[in-house]
Amino acid sequence: MPEATVQGIRPDVEVMTRQRLPYFVGISGQTVGATGLSMHLVVIPPGGRADPHLHVGYETGIYVLEGRVCTRWGTSLENETISETGDFLFIPPGVPHEAINLSDTAPARAVVARNDPAEQDKVEPFDPGR
């Protein structure tokens, strides 16, 4: 069995996610060989929003570094919670949601952690009109 190593990573390339938000991929199965975790930086542009979606089979934890974000959630996106700098947010598996930056002038930034090393493979679009 290969020796386990501690790895540092500095994400410097923005990728567009299935949620249509820019991510800076940090820890994942692809970057460091993680087997049960992914951790990224998400940047929601001023006035930006994620496409409604859900995550199949994994939990999501979010820590807001800066900004104010409205997360709408539920079968019709009928519920909402506001997260601000310093707040944590938990999203259970399979809960439809979308994130909206409440500022038209400043980006919102957050650290996103999930208990899946390849979480983008399990993001599904959600149509609240169904």
N, CA, C and O atoms as CSV, one atom per row, in Angstrom:
chain,resi,resn,atom,element,x,y,z
A,1,MET,N,N,0.851,-1.179,0.000
A,1,MET,CA,C,0.000,0.000,0.000
A,1,MET,C,C,0.898,1.244,0.000
A,1,MET,O,O,1.845,1.317,0.783
A,2,PRO,N,N,0.607,2.236,-0.883
A,2,PRO,CA,C,1.443,3.435,-0.931
A,2,PRO,C,C,1.320,4.235,0.375
A,2,PRO,O,O,0.286,4.215,1.043
A,3,GLU,N,N,2.398,4.932,0.709
A,3,GLU,CA,C,2.405,5.754,1.912
A,3,GLU,C,C,1.490,6.962,1.725
A,3,GLU,O,O,1.519,7.616,0.682
A,4,ALA,N,N,0.682,7.253,2.740
A,4,ALA,CA,C,-0.189,8.427,2.693
A,4,ALA,C,C,0.665,9.678,2.834
A,4,ALA,O,O,1.624,9.696,3.606
A,5,THR,N,N,0.318,10.722,2.092
A,5,THR,CA,C,1.075,11.969,2.152
A,5,THR,C,C,0.131,13.139,2.379
A,5,THR,O,O,-1.024,13.115,1.954
A,6,VAL,N,N,0.632,14.146,3.045
A,6,VAL,CA,C,-0.101,15.394,3.217
A,6,VAL,C,C,0.149,16.232,1.979
A,6,VAL,O,O,1.290,16.359,1.534
A,7,GLN,N,N,-0.909,16.808,1.417
A,7,GLN,CA,C,-0.783,17.566,0.181
A,7,GLN,C,C,-1.390,18.948,0.337
A,7,GLN,O,O,-2.493,19.101,0.861
A,8,GLY,N,N,-0.667,19.938,-0.117
A,8,GLY,CA,C,-1.199,21.297,-0.186
A,8,GLY,C,C,-1.610,21.594,-1.613
A,8,GLY,O,O,-0.995,21.107,-2.561
A,9,ILE,N,N,-2.640,22.386,-1.759
A,9,ILE,CA,C,-3.088,22.742,-3.104
A,9,ILE,C,C,-3.600,24.177,-3.083
A,9,ILE,O,O,-4.281,24.595,-2.146
A,10,ARG,N,N,-3.265,24.911,-4.114
A,10,ARG,CA,C,-3.755,26.287,-4.259
A,10,ARG,C,C,-4.495,26.356,-5.594
A,10,ARG,O,O,-3.872,26.388,-6.655
A,11,PRO,N,N,-5.805,26.377,-5.535
A,11,PRO,CA,C,-6.557,26.429,-6.802
A,11,PRO,C,C,-6.388,27.789,-7.469
A,11,PRO,O,O,-6.607,28.830,-6.849
A,12,ASP,N,N,-5.998,27.765,-8.731
A,12,ASP,CA,C,-5.783,29.022,-9.441
A,12,ASP,C,C,-6.521,29.072,-10.776
A,12,ASP,O,O,-6.380,30.028,-11.538
A,13,VAL,N,N,-7.308,28.035,-11.048
A,13,VAL,CA,C,-8.062,27.990,-12.295
A,13,VAL,C,C,-9.554,27.884,-11.965
A,13,VAL,O,O,-9.991,26.973,-11.261
A,14,GLU,N,N,-10.306,28.824,-12.485
A,14,GLU,CA,C,-11.751,28.833,-12.288
A,14,GLU,C,C,-12.400,27.828,-13.231
A,14,GLU,O,O,-12.063,27.773,-14.414
A,15,VAL,N,N,-13.331,27.035,-12.709
A,15,VAL,CA,C,-14.104,26.125,-13.547
A,15,VAL,C,C,-15.586,26.442,-13.363
A,15,VAL,O,O,-16.015,26.827,-12.276
A,16,MET,N,N,-16.354,26.279,-14.421
A,16,MET,CA,C,-17.798,26.501,-14.344
A,16,MET,C,C,-18.453,25.186,-13.962
A,16,MET,O,O,-18.189,24.155,-14.579
A,17,THR,N,N,-19.306,25.218,-12.947
A,17,THR,CA,C,-19.959,24.016,-12.446
A,17,THR,C,C,-21.287,23.769,-13.141
A,17,THR,O,O,-21.769,24.600,-13.911
A,18,ARG,N,N,-21.863,22.621,-12.859
A,18,ARG,CA,C,-23.189,22.302,-13.398
A,18,ARG,C,C,-24.254,23.244,-12.849
A,18,ARG,O,O,-25.310,23.415,-13.457
A,19,GLN,N,N,-23.974,23.861,-11.687
A,19,GLN,CA,C,-24.889,24.829,-11.095
A,19,GLN,C,C,-24.744,26.201,-11.758
A,19,GLN,O,O,-25.488,27.131,-11.449
A,20,ARG,N,N,-23.784,26.312,-12.669
A,20,ARG,CA,C,-23.464,27.532,-13.403
A,20,ARG,C,C,-22.907,28.616,-12.486
A,20,ARG,O,O,-23.242,29.795,-12.601
A,21,LEU,N,N,-22.035,28.169,-11.559
A,21,LEU,CA,C,-21.292,29.083,-10.701
A,21,LEU,C,C,-19.806,28.770,-10.837
A,21,LEU,O,O,-19.430,27.609,-11.001
A,22,PRO,N,N,-18.961,29.793,-10.771
A,22,PRO,CA,C,-17.525,29.542,-10.849
A,22,PRO,C,C,-16.982,28.965,-9.547
A,22,PRO,O,O,-17.254,29.487,-8.466
A,23,TYR,N,N,-16.219,27.891,-9.658
A,23,TYR,CA,C,-15.561,27.232,-8.532
A,23,TYR,C,C,-14.062,27.280,-8.734
A,23,TYR,O,O,-13.561,27.314,-9.858
A,24,PHE,N,N,-13.365,27.280,-7.620
A,24,PHE,CA,C,-11.940,27.034,-7.597
A,24,PHE,C,C,-11.796,25.714,-6.857
A,24,PHE,O,O,-11.961,25.658,-5.638
A,25,VAL,N,N,-11.487,24.646,-7.599
A,25,VAL,CA,C,-11.467,23.300,-7.044
A,25,VAL,C,C,-10.254,23.147,-6.141
A,25,VAL,O,O,-9.121,23.387,-6.558
A,26,GLY,N,N,-10.501,22.748,-4.907
A,26,GLY,CA,C,-9.441,22.518,-3.939
A,26,GLY,C,C,-9.222,21.033,-3.747
A,26,GLY,O,O,-8.471,20.401,-4.490
A,27,ILE,N,N,-9.885,20.481,-2.742
A,27,ILE,CA,C,-9.727,19.072,-2.405
A,27,ILE,C,C,-10.796,18.266,-3.126
A,27,ILE,O,O,-11.981,18.597,-3.071
A,28,SER,N,N,-10.365,17.198,-3.806
A,28,SER,CA,C,-11.307,16.297,-4.487
A,28,SER,C,C,-10.566,14.991,-4.792
A,28,SER,O,O,-9.361,14.870,-4.569
A,29,GLY,N,N,-11.308,14.042,-5.296
A,29,GLY,CA,C,-10.673,12.803,-5.722
A,29,GLY,C,C,-9.670,13.051,-6.828
A,29,GLY,O,O,-8.614,12.420,-6.876
A,30,GLN,N,N,-10.004,13.974,-7.719
A,30,GLN,CA,C,-9.145,14.241,-8.872
A,30,GLN,C,C,-7.881,15.013,-8.488
A,30,GLN,O,O,-6.814,14.750,-9.042
A,31,THR,N,N,-7.982,15.964,-7.546
A,31,THR,CA,C,-6.822,16.811,-7.248
A,31,THR,C,C,-5.839,16.183,-6.272
A,31,THR,O,O,-4.627,16.322,-6.440
A,32,VAL,N,N,-6.353,15.483,-5.236
A,32,VAL,CA,C,-5.454,14.944,-4.206
A,32,VAL,C,C,-5.716,13.482,-3.878
A,32,VAL,O,O,-5.098,12.923,-2.972
A,33,GLY,N,N,-6.641,12.859,-4.622
A,33,GLY,CA,C,-6.958,11.462,-4.355
A,33,GLY,C,C,-7.871,11.247,-3.153
A,33,GLY,O,O,-7.896,10.157,-2.582
A,34,ALA,N,N,-8.626,12.285,-2.764
A,34,ALA,CA,C,-9.564,12.149,-1.643
A,34,ALA,C,C,-10.572,11.047,-1.947
A,34,ALA,O,O,-10.942,10.837,-3.102
A,35,THR,N,N,-11.009,10.353,-0.920
A,35,THR,CA,C,-11.969,9.262,-1.121
A,35,THR,C,C,-13.328,9.540,-0.497
A,35,THR,O,O,-14.273,8.793,-0.754
A,36,GLY,N,N,-13.462,10.582,0.309
A,36,GLY,CA,C,-14.751,10.838,0.939
A,36,GLY,C,C,-15.040,12.300,1.188
A,36,GLY,O,O,-15.899,12.628,2.006
A,37,LEU,N,N,-14.328,13.204,0.486
A,37,LEU,CA,C,-14.449,14.627,0.761
A,37,LEU,C,C,-14.121,15.437,-0.482
A,37,LEU,O,O,-13.255,15.070,-1.275
A,38,SER,N,N,-14.831,16.545,-0.632
A,38,SER,CA,C,-14.427,17.567,-1.595
A,38,SER,C,C,-14.591,18.916,-0.905
A,38,SER,O,O,-15.457,19.087,-0.047
A,39,MET,N,N,-13.750,19.866,-1.289
A,39,MET,CA,C,-13.783,21.188,-0.671
A,39,MET,C,C,-13.327,22.203,-1.705
A,39,MET,O,O,-12.268,22.056,-2.316
A,40,HIS,N,N,-14.146,23.241,-1.894
A,40,HIS,CA,C,-13.904,24.199,-2.963
A,40,HIS,C,C,-14.213,25.611,-2.504
A,40,HIS,O,O,-14.816,25.822,-1.452
A,41,LEU,N,N,-13.792,26.573,-3.310
A,41,LEU,CA,C,-14.181,27.961,-3.135
A,41,LEU,C,C,-15.173,28.280,-4.243
A,41,LEU,O,O,-14.889,28.056,-5.420
A,42,VAL,N,N,-16.338,28.805,-3.868
A,42,VAL,CA,C,-17.318,29.222,-4.861
A,42,VAL,C,C,-17.398,30.744,-4.809
A,42,VAL,O,O,-17.358,31.349,-3.737
A,43,VAL,N,N,-17.512,31.347,-5.985
A,43,VAL,CA,C,-17.655,32.796,-6.101
A,43,VAL,C,C,-18.949,33.055,-6.872
A,43,VAL,O,O,-19.094,32.652,-8.026
A,44,ILE,N,N,-19.881,33.734,-6.209
A,44,ILE,CA,C,-21.123,34.115,-6.901
A,44,ILE,C,C,-20.945,35.568,-7.329
A,44,ILE,O,O,-20.826,36.450,-6.478
A,45,PRO,N,N,-20.924,35.829,-8.624
A,45,PRO,CA,C,-20.707,37.191,-9.110
A,45,PRO,C,C,-21.798,38.149,-8.604
A,45,PRO,O,O,-22.874,37.704,-8.204
A,46,PRO,N,N,-21.525,39.452,-8.622
A,46,PRO,CA,C,-22.554,40.417,-8.234
A,46,PRO,C,C,-23.846,40.166,-8.999
A,46,PRO,O,O,-23.839,40.059,-10.226
A,47,GLY,N,N,-24.952,40.072,-8.270
A,47,GLY,CA,C,-26.252,39.821,-8.892
A,47,GLY,C,C,-26.416,38.422,-9.437
A,47,GLY,O,O,-27.443,38.126,-10.049
A,48,GLY,N,N,-25.434,37.541,-9.237
A,48,GLY,CA,C,-25.463,36.200,-9.819
A,48,GLY,C,C,-26.273,35.216,-8.986
A,48,GLY,O,O,-26.615,35.467,-7.830
A,49,ARG,N,N,-26.560,34.099,-9.617
A,49,ARG,CA,C,-27.320,33.042,-8.949
A,49,ARG,C,C,-26.971,31.705,-9.562
A,49,ARG,O,O,-26.574,31.614,-10.723
A,50,ALA,N,N,-27.129,30.659,-8.750
A,50,ALA,CA,C,-26.973,29.290,-9.243
A,50,ALA,C,C,-28.246,28.879,-9.955
A,50,ALA,O,O,-29.330,29.366,-9.637
A,51,ASP,N,N,-28.111,27.985,-10.913
A,51,ASP,CA,C,-29.302,27.349,-11.464
A,51,ASP,C,C,-29.881,26.440,-10.380
A,51,ASP,O,O,-29.122,25.831,-9.627
A,52,PRO,N,N,-31.217,26.335,-10.285
A,52,PRO,CA,C,-31.803,25.397,-9.320
A,52,PRO,C,C,-31.279,23.984,-9.584
A,52,PRO,O,O,-31.178,23.543,-10.729
A,53,HIS,N,N,-30.946,23.281,-8.485
A,53,HIS,CA,C,-30.347,21.954,-8.616
A,53,HIS,C,C,-30.492,21.201,-7.306
A,53,HIS,O,O,-30.972,21.738,-6.308
A,54,LEU,N,N,-30.067,19.947,-7.330
A,54,LEU,CA,C,-29.983,19.160,-6.103
A,54,LEU,C,C,-28.757,18.270,-6.199
A,54,LEU,O,O,-28.219,18.028,-7.280
A,55,HIS,N,N,-28.327,17.783,-5.026
A,55,HIS,CA,C,-27.149,16.931,-4.923
A,55,HIS,C,C,-27.616,15.534,-4.535
A,55,HIS,O,O,-28.292,15.362,-3.521
A,56,VAL,N,N,-27.261,14.551,-5.330
A,56,VAL,CA,C,-27.712,13.181,-5.120
A,56,VAL,C,C,-26.757,12.443,-4.184
A,56,VAL,O,O,-25.609,12.175,-4.541
A,57,GLY,N,N,-27.240,12.116,-2.982
A,57,GLY,CA,C,-26.518,11.213,-2.099
A,57,GLY,C,C,-25.400,11.796,-1.259
A,57,GLY,O,O,-24.649,11.030,-0.657
A,58,TYR,N,N,-25.248,13.109,-1.185
A,58,TYR,CA,C,-24.217,13.655,-0.321
A,58,TYR,C,C,-24.662,14.965,0.308
A,58,TYR,O,O,-25.499,15.689,-0.232
A,59,GLU,N,N,-24.077,15.248,1.467
A,59,GLU,CA,C,-24.358,16.459,2.226
A,59,GLU,C,C,-23.422,17.577,1.780
A,59,GLU,O,O,-22.331,17.333,1.264
A,60,THR,N,N,-23.878,18.809,1.992
A,60,THR,CA,C,-23.078,19.978,1.665
A,60,THR,C,C,-23.019,20.897,2.873
A,60,THR,O,O,-24.041,21.201,3.489
A,61,GLY,N,N,-21.805,21.335,3.204
A,61,GLY,CA,C,-21.605,22.347,4.230
A,61,GLY,C,C,-20.970,23.558,3.582
A,61,GLY,O,O,-20.048,23.434,2.776
A,62,ILE,N,N,-21.471,24.734,3.941
A,62,ILE,CA,C,-20.990,25.975,3.335
A,62,ILE,C,C,-20.607,26.943,4.451
A,62,ILE,O,O,-21.320,27.067,5.446
A,63,TYR,N,N,-19.468,27.633,4.277
A,63,TYR,CA,C,-19.071,28.700,5.178
A,63,TYR,C,C,-18.903,29.963,4.339
A,63,TYR,O,O,-18.088,29.993,3.417
A,64,VAL,N,N,-19.670,31.004,4.654
A,64,VAL,CA,C,-19.640,32.237,3.878
A,64,VAL,C,C,-18.448,33.088,4.325
A,64,VAL,O,O,-18.366,33.508,5.479
A,65,LEU,N,N,-17.536,33.332,3.398
A,65,LEU,CA,C,-16.364,34.161,3.669
A,65,LEU,C,C,-16.685,35.645,3.556
A,65,LEU,O,O,-16.216,36.459,4.351
A,66,GLU,N,N,-17.500,35.982,2.549
A,66,GLU,CA,C,-17.923,37.371,2.387
A,66,GLU,C,C,-19.175,37.424,1.536
A,66,GLU,O,O,-19.372,36.619,0.627
A,67,GLY,N,N,-20.024,38.406,1.859
A,67,GLY,CA,C,-21.238,38.627,1.095
A,67,GLY,C,C,-22.494,38.196,1.830
A,67,GLY,O,O,-22.452,37.715,2.962
A,68,ARG,N,N,-23.611,38.385,1.146
A,68,ARG,CA,C,-24.929,37.963,1.632
A,68,ARG,C,C,-25.565,37.129,0.525
A,68,ARG,O,O,-25.660,37.565,-0.622
A,69,VAL,N,N,-25.994,35.934,0.884
A,69,VAL,CA,C,-26.542,34.990,-0.096
A,69,VAL,C,C,-27.903,34.502,0.384
A,69,VAL,O,O,-28.060,34.097,1.536
A,70,CYS,N,N,-28.867,34.546,-0.499
A,70,CYS,CA,C,-30.180,33.971,-0.233
A,70,CYS,C,C,-30.193,32.573,-0.845
A,70,CYS,O,O,-29.956,32.413,-2.043
A,71,THR,N,N,-30.467,31.574,-0.029
A,71,THR,CA,C,-30.626,30.212,-0.531
A,71,THR,C,C,-32.105,29.880,-0.494
A,71,THR,O,O,-32.704,29.787,0.578
A,72,ARG,N,N,-32.686,29.702,-1.661
A,72,ARG,CA,C,-34.085,29.280,-1.778
A,72,ARG,C,C,-34.081,27.763,-1.910
A,72,ARG,O,O,-33.260,27.204,-2.638
A,73,TRP,N,N,-35.000,27.091,-1.206
A,73,TRP,CA,C,-34.997,25.636,-1.208
A,73,TRP,C,C,-36.410,25.090,-1.032
A,73,TRP,O,O,-37.312,25.788,-0.569
A,74,GLY,N,N,-36.582,23.816,-1.415
A,74,GLY,CA,C,-37.870,23.128,-1.317
A,74,GLY,C,C,-38.365,22.711,-2.683
A,74,GLY,O,O,-37.766,23.055,-3.702
A,75,THR,N,N,-39.459,21.971,-2.706
A,75,THR,CA,C,-39.968,21.418,-3.962
A,75,THR,C,C,-40.385,22.489,-4.961
A,75,THR,O,O,-40.386,22.246,-6.167
A,76,SER,N,N,-40.743,23.684,-4.463
A,76,SER,CA,C,-41.045,24.815,-5.342
A,76,SER,C,C,-40.118,25.988,-5.064
A,76,SER,O,O,-40.395,27.120,-5.462
A,77,LEU,N,N,-39.016,25.708,-4.377
A,77,LEU,CA,C,-38.084,26.743,-3.912
A,77,LEU,C,C,-38.837,27.783,-3.080
A,77,LEU,O,O,-38.557,28.980,-3.147
A,78,GLU,N,N,-39.798,27.293,-2.296
A,78,GLU,CA,C,-40.694,28.155,-1.538
A,78,GLU,C,C,-40.116,28.642,-0.206
A,78,GLU,O,O,-40.666,29.558,0.406
A,79,ASN,N,N,-39.029,28.047,0.242
A,79,ASN,CA,C,-38.389,28.441,1.504
A,79,ASN,C,C,-37.125,29.222,1.193
A,79,ASN,O,O,-36.547,29.083,0.115
A,80,GLU,N,N,-36.699,30.044,2.145
A,80,GLU,CA,C,-35.420,30.728,1.936
A,80,GLU,C,C,-34.745,31.021,3.258
A,80,GLU,O,O,-35.386,31.170,4.299
A,81,THR,N,N,-33.430,31.099,3.178
A,81,THR,CA,C,-32.605,31.496,4.311
A,81,THR,C,C,-31.510,32.411,3.790
A,81,THR,O,O,-30.995,32.223,2.688
A,82,ILE,N,N,-31.163,33.409,4.603
A,82,ILE,CA,C,-30.112,34.351,4.236
A,82,ILE,C,C,-28.855,33.988,5.020
A,82,ILE,O,O,-28.903,33.821,6.238
A,83,SER,N,N,-27.740,33.868,4.323
A,83,SER,CA,C,-26.438,33.597,4.940
A,83,SER,C,C,-25.550,34.808,4.712
A,83,SER,O,O,-25.507,35.365,3.615
A,84,GLU,N,N,-24.839,35.210,5.764
A,84,GLU,CA,C,-23.935,36.352,5.689
A,84,GLU,C,C,-22.533,35.929,6.093
A,84,GLU,O,O,-22.322,34.811,6.564
A,85,THR,N,N,-21.580,36.828,5.906
A,85,THR,CA,C,-20.199,36.582,6.283
A,85,THR,C,C,-20.142,35.970,7.687
A,85,THR,O,O,-20.708,36.513,8.636
A,86,GLY,N,N,-19.449,34.834,7.801
A,86,GLY,CA,C,-19.296,34.161,9.082
A,86,GLY,C,C,-20.342,33.105,9.378
A,86,GLY,O,O,-20.239,32.407,10.387
A,87,ASP,N,N,-21.355,32.967,8.518
A,87,ASP,CA,C,-22.413,31.973,8.730
A,87,ASP,C,C,-22.055,30.643,8.075
A,87,ASP,O,O,-21.362,30.592,7.059
A,88,PHE,N,N,-22.548,29.570,8.689
A,88,PHE,CA,C,-22.500,28.229,8.116
A,88,PHE,C,C,-23.880,27.889,7.584
A,88,PHE,O,O,-24.886,28.389,8.087
A,89,LEU,N,N,-23.929,27.037,6.564
A,89,LEU,CA,C,-25.185,26.570,5.988
A,89,LEU,C,C,-25.050,25.079,5.712
A,89,LEU,O,O,-24.026,24.636,5.193
A,90,PHE,N,N,-26.070,24.302,6.053
A,90,PHE,CA,C,-26.088,22.859,5.784
A,90,PHE,C,C,-27.195,22.554,4.796
A,90,PHE,O,O,-28.326,23.010,4.965
A,91,ILE,N,N,-26.873,21.777,3.754
A,91,ILE,CA,C,-27.863,21.349,2.766
A,91,ILE,C,C,-27.850,19.827,2.731
A,91,ILE,O,O,-26.847,19.224,2.349
A,92,PRO,N,N,-28.976,19.192,3.133
A,92,PRO,CA,C,-29.052,17.732,3.104
A,92,PRO,C,C,-29.093,17.197,1.666
A,92,PRO,O,O,-29.402,17.941,0.735
A,93,PRO,N,N,-28.785,15.920,1.488
A,93,PRO,CA,C,-28.861,15.318,0.149
A,93,PRO,C,C,-30.280,15.421,-0.418
A,93,PRO,O,O,-31.263,15.299,0.313
A,94,GLY,N,N,-30.368,15.645,-1.718
A,94,GLY,CA,C,-31.645,15.595,-2.418
A,94,GLY,C,C,-32.561,16.781,-2.227
A,94,GLY,O,O,-33.687,16.749,-2.724
A,95,VAL,N,N,-32.140,17.834,-1.529
A,95,VAL,CA,C,-32.999,19.004,-1.318
A,95,VAL,C,C,-32.781,19.997,-2.462
A,95,VAL,O,O,-31.674,20.515,-2.612
A,96,PRO,N,N,-33.801,20.276,-3.269
A,96,PRO,CA,C,-33.659,21.254,-4.351
A,96,PRO,C,C,-33.363,22.635,-3.767
A,96,PRO,O,O,-33.947,23.035,-2.760
A,97,HIS,N,N,-32.444,23.359,-4.419
A,97,HIS,CA,C,-32.080,24.681,-3.927
A,97,HIS,C,C,-31.399,25.510,-5.014
A,97,HIS,O,O,-30.999,25.002,-6.062
A,98,GLU,N,N,-31.285,26.806,-4.722
A,98,GLU,CA,C,-30.514,27.725,-5.553
A,98,GLU,C,C,-29.947,28.803,-4.636
A,98,GLU,O,O,-30.556,29.145,-3.623
A,99,ALA,N,N,-28.792,29.332,-4.989
A,99,ALA,CA,C,-28.146,30.389,-4.217
A,99,ALA,C,C,-28.138,31.666,-5.041
A,99,ALA,O,O,-27.864,31.646,-6.241
A,100,ILE,N,N,-28.445,32.791,-4.373
A,100,ILE,CA,C,-28.543,34.085,-5.050
A,100,ILE,C,C,-27.700,35.107,-4.293
A,100,ILE,O,O,-27.899,35.307,-3.095
A,101,ASN,N,N,-26.766,35.750,-4.978
A,101,ASN,CA,C,-25.980,36.825,-4.368
A,101,ASN,C,C,-26.887,38.045,-4.246
A,101,ASN,O,O,-27.437,38.512,-5.243
A,102,LEU,N,N,-27.045,38.558,-3.037
A,102,LEU,CA,C,-27.943,39.686,-2.807
A,102,LEU,C,C,-27.319,41.038,-3.127
A,102,LEU,O,O,-28.000,42.060,-3.041
A,103,SER,N,N,-26.048,41.068,-3.493
A,103,SER,CA,C,-25.395,42.319,-3.859
A,103,SER,C,C,-25.290,42.433,-5.379
A,103,SER,O,O,-24.973,41.464,-6.068
A,104,ASP,N,N,-25.559,43.628,-5.882
A,104,ASP,CA,C,-25.375,43.898,-7.310
A,104,ASP,C,C,-23.995,44.468,-7.609
A,104,ASP,O,O,-23.663,44.728,-8.765
A,105,THR,N,N,-23.180,44.665,-6.549
A,105,THR,CA,C,-21.887,45.316,-6.755
A,105,THR,C,C,-20.690,44.491,-6.292
A,105,THR,O,O,-19.570,44.748,-6.732
A,106,ALA,N,N,-20.896,43.506,-5.415
A,106,ALA,CA,C,-19.758,42.750,-4.869
A,106,ALA,C,C,-20.001,41.250,-4.994
A,106,ALA,O,O,-21.134,40.795,-4.833
A,107,PRO,N,N,-18.960,40.479,-5.279
A,107,PRO,CA,C,-19.130,39.025,-5.308
A,107,PRO,C,C,-19.344,38.474,-3.906
A,107,PRO,O,O,-18.944,39.098,-2.923
A,108,ALA,N,N,-19.964,37.326,-3.812
A,108,ALA,CA,C,-20.062,36.565,-2.560
A,108,ALA,C,C,-19.107,35.388,-2.705
A,108,ALA,O,O,-19.019,34.776,-3.769
A,109,ARG,N,N,-18.392,35.075,-1.626
A,109,ARG,CA,C,-17.432,33.969,-1.653
A,109,ARG,C,C,-17.709,33.044,-0.486
A,109,ARG,O,O,-18.018,33.487,0.620
A,110,ALA,N,N,-17.593,31.743,-0.752
A,110,ALA,CA,C,-17.839,30.758,0.301
A,110,ALA,C,C,-16.987,29.520,0.073
A,110,ALA,O,O,-16.644,29.181,-1.060
A,111,VAL,N,N,-16.653,28.851,1.169
A,111,VAL,CA,C,-16.005,27.549,1.121
A,111,VAL,C,C,-17.121,26.509,1.162
A,111,VAL,O,O,-18.008,26.564,2.013
A,112,VAL,N,N,-17.061,25.561,0.229
A,112,VAL,CA,C,-18.068,24.509,0.118
A,112,VAL,C,C,-17.393,23.170,0.370
A,112,VAL,O,O,-16.408,22.835,-0.288
A,113,ALA,N,N,-17.920,22.398,1.326
A,113,ALA,CA,C,-17.389,21.067,1.624
A,113,ALA,C,C,-18.495,20.037,1.433
A,113,ALA,O,O,-19.653,20.276,1.776
A,114,ARG,N,N,-18.122,18.894,0.884
A,114,ARG,CA,C,-19.097,17.828,0.634
A,114,ARG,C,C,-18.473,16.487,0.980
A,114,ARG,O,O,-17.256,16.314,0.908
A,115,ASN,N,N,-19.320,15.547,1.353
A,115,ASN,CA,C,-18.813,14.213,1.700
A,115,ASN,C,C,-18.827,13.292,0.490
A,115,ASN,O,O,-19.291,12.154,0.561
A,116,ASP,N,N,-18.313,13.801,-0.614
A,116,ASP,CA,C,-18.153,13.031,-1.845
A,116,ASP,C,C,-16.962,13.616,-2.595
A,116,ASP,O,O,-16.913,14.829,-2.801
A,117,PRO,N,N,-15.997,12.791,-3.012
A,117,PRO,CA,C,-14.808,13.324,-3.671
A,117,PRO,C,C,-15.031,13.746,-5.119
A,117,PRO,O,O,-14.180,14.423,-5.695
A,118,ALA,N,N,-16.162,13.360,-5.724
A,118,ALA,CA,C,-16.448,13.706,-7.125
A,118,ALA,C,C,-17.853,14.276,-7.221
A,118,ALA,O,O,-18.642,13.848,-8.062
A,119,GLU,N,N,-18.169,15.239,-6.365
A,119,GLU,CA,C,-19.536,15.707,-6.204
A,119,GLU,C,C,-20.178,16.268,-7.467
A,119,GLU,O,O,-21.397,16.164,-7.607
A,120,GLN,N,N,-19.439,16.844,-8.373
A,120,GLN,CA,C,-20.068,17.400,-9.571
A,120,GLN,C,C,-20.706,16.323,-10.437
A,120,GLN,O,O,-21.591,16.623,-11.239
A,121,ASP,N,N,-20.272,15.068,-10.288
A,121,ASP,CA,C,-20.874,13.974,-11.041
A,121,ASP,C,C,-22.300,13.690,-10.586
A,121,ASP,O,O,-23.051,13.019,-11.294
A,122,LYS,N,N,-22.684,14.194,-9.412
A,122,LYS,CA,C,-23.988,13.883,-8.831
A,122,LYS,C,C,-24.843,15.121,-8.609
A,122,LYS,O,O,-25.701,15.133,-7.726
A,123,VAL,N,N,-24.617,16.161,-9.402
A,123,VAL,CA,C,-25.450,17.368,-9.377
A,123,VAL,C,C,-26.489,17.219,-10.473
A,123,VAL,O,O,-26.154,16.947,-11.626
A,124,GLU,N,N,-27.758,17.398,-10.107
A,124,GLU,CA,C,-28.830,17.299,-11.097
A,124,GLU,C,C,-29.593,18.608,-11.167
A,124,GLU,O,O,-29.910,19.202,-10.136
A,125,PRO,N,N,-29.894,19.068,-12.395
A,125,PRO,CA,C,-30.724,20.264,-12.537
A,125,PRO,C,C,-32.099,20.014,-11.918
A,125,PRO,O,O,-32.563,18.876,-11.851
A,126,PHE,N,N,-32.730,21.073,-11.476
A,126,PHE,CA,C,-34.060,20.959,-10.875
A,126,PHE,C,C,-34.961,22.018,-11.471
A,126,PHE,O,O,-34.584,23.187,-11.551
A,127,ASP,N,N,-36.149,21.617,-11.890
A,127,ASP,CA,C,-37.141,22.538,-12.433
A,127,ASP,C,C,-38.247,22.702,-11.397
A,127,ASP,O,O,-39.058,21.795,-11.215
A,128,PRO,N,N,-38.292,23.857,-10.711
A,128,PRO,CA,C,-39.301,24.040,-9.669
A,128,PRO,C,C,-40.722,24.128,-10.224
A,128,PRO,O,O,-41.682,24.075,-9.455
A,129,GLY,N,N,-40.873,24.261,-11.541
A,129,GLY,CA,C,-42.191,24.341,-12.155
A,129,GLY,C,C,-42.834,22.987,-12.393
A,129,GLY,O,O,-43.983,22.911,-12.828
A,130,ARG,N,N,-42.088,21.899,-12.106
A,130,ARG,CA,C,-42.642,20.561,-12.353
A,130,ARG,C,C,-43.652,20.183,-11.322
A,130,ARG,O,O,-44.215,19.090,-11.381
